[in-house]
C-alpha cells in the first residue's frame, strides 16, 4: 500500500487503541496488530486515494469496504474471518485519508507459508482444507457473494481442532445482481494465478457465479497438496499465465500424490475444469467427500 503511516503516527492519531506491531500491507491496505481491552485484533487501514490521483479508486474504495464489512457481518461460517470490535471510521494522517476497522487476530501460518516451507501435507489435512473452503463458498453463495480471491495467502492454518483453517479478505468480493462497484468494466480483480478461466471472457460479470470460487479453492488445495501450481509458472509474464489458465490442462493431482485416494484427486482435477458448468456442484462435492 502507498503511504503506509508509521506506528508512531498511528498512535498519535488513535490514542484509544494500543498499536502493537505492523503485520502486512498490499494494494490499498495495511494491517496492524492491536490490543483492544484485553483482546488482540487486526486493525485494517485502507488508504483512500485522492480524487485527482486516482478518481476510480477514490470512488470505489469506500464502497468496497462497506461491502466487505456488511458481508462479514452476515456470514456465520466459522471458517471465515470475523469482524473485530473497532467499527469503521475515517481518519487523516499526514494529509492522507484512511478508513479503518478491525477483524479478529488469527494466530497461525498461511497456506502459502506452508508451501514455501516445502511442507508435505497428509491427505487428512488436504481433505479438511477443501471441506473448510467449500463451507465458505457455500456460505457466500447463499448470500449471492463471490469471494474472488481464494488463494494460499488468504487461508490461515490455525491449529484449532474445531477451526483448522480460516479464509481472509473479502475486500474484492462480488455481489451478484448488484450495481457494479468497479467503474472500468474491463478490469478483472483478483490474483492472476488463482483466477478462473471464465473471468477472462467478455461480459464475464453477467455470468460469474460461485463456480469461480470452487475453481480457486481447488487450485489452492492442489498447490498445497503437490507443492506446485497447477497452471502458472514463476517469473512468467501476464499474457503467458492467462494463456495457460485458458488452455493448459494441469497434470493430474494423482501423479504428485499417488498416496491420496483417487476419488479426491479426480474431484480436485474436475473442479479446475475450464468450463464452469462441468465443475462438480456442491451436492456432488459433498457426496464425494463423505465417501472418502
Rosetta blueprint (number, residue, H / E / L):
1 X L
2 X L
3 X L
4 X L
5 X L
6 X L
7 X H
8 X H
9 X H
10 X H
11 X H
12 X H
13 X H
14 X L
15 X L
16 X L
17 X L
18 X E
19 X E
20 X E
21 X E
22 X E
23 X E
24 X E
25 X E
26 X E
27 X L
28 X L
29 X E
30 X E
31 X E
32 X E
33 X E
34 X E
35 X E
36 X E
37 X L
38 X L
39 X E
40 X E
41 X E
42 X E
43 X E
44 X E
45 X E
46 X E
47 X E
48 X E
49 X L
50 X L
51 X L
52 X L
53 X L
54 X L
55 X H
56 X H
57 X H
58 X H
59 X H
60 X H
61 X H
62 X H
63 X H
64 X H
65 X H
66 X H
67 X H
68 X H
69 X H
70 X H
71 X H
72 X H
73 X H
74 X H
75 X L
76 X L
77 X L
78 X L
79 X L
80 X E
81 X L
82 X L
83 X E
84 X L
85 X L
86 X L
87 X L
88 X L
89 X E
90 X E
91 X E
92 X E
93 X E
94 X L
95 X L
96 X E
97 X E
98 X E
99 X E
100 X E
101 X E
102 X E
103 X E
104 X E
105 X L
106 X L
107 X L
108 X L
109 X E
110 X E
111 X H
112 X H
113 X H
114 X H
115 X H
116 X H
117 X L
118 X L
119 X L
120 X L
121 X L
122 X L
123 X H
124 X H
125 X H
126 X H
127 X H
128 X H
129 X H
130 X H
131 X H
132 X H
133 X H
134 X H
135 X H
136 X H
137 X H
138 X H
139 X H
140 X H
141 X H
142 X H
143 X L
144 X L
145 X E
146 X E
147 X L
148 X L
149 X L
150 X L
151 X L
152 X H
153 X H
154 X H
155 X E
156 X E
157 X E
158 X L
159 X L
160 X L
161 X L
162 X L
163 X L
164 X L
165 X E
166 X E
167 X E
168 X L
169 X L
170 X L
171 X L
172 X L
173 X L
174 X E
175 X E
176 X L
177 X L
178 X L
179 X L
180 X L
181 X L
182 X L
183 X L
184 X L
185 X L
186 X L
187 X L
188 X L
189 X L
190 X L
191 X L
192 X H
193 X H
194 X H
195 X L
196 X L
197 X H
198 X H
199 X H
200 X H
201 X L
202 X L
203 X L
204 X H
205 X H
206 X H
207 X L
208 X L
209 X L
210 X L
211 X H
212 X H
213 X H
214 X H
215 X H
216 X H
217 X H
218 X H
219 X H
220 X H
221 X H
222 X H
223 X H
224 X H
225 X H
226 X H
227 X L
228 X L
229 X L
230 X L
231 X L
232 X L
233 X L
234 X L
235 X L
236 X L
237 X L
238 X H
239 X H
240 X H
241 X H
242 X H
243 X H
244 X H
245 X H
246 X H
247 X H
248 X L
249 X L
250 X L
251 X L
252 X L
253 X H
254 X H
255 X H
256 X H
257 X L
258 X L
259 X L
260 X L
261 X L
262 X H
263 X H
264 X H
265 X H
266 X H
267 X H
268 X H
269 X H
270 X H
271 X H
272 X L
273 X L
274 X L
275 X L
276 X H
277 X H
278 X H
279 X L
280 X L
281 X L
282 X H
283 X H
284 X H
285 X H
286 X H
287 X H
288 X H
289 X H
290 X H
291 X L
292 X L
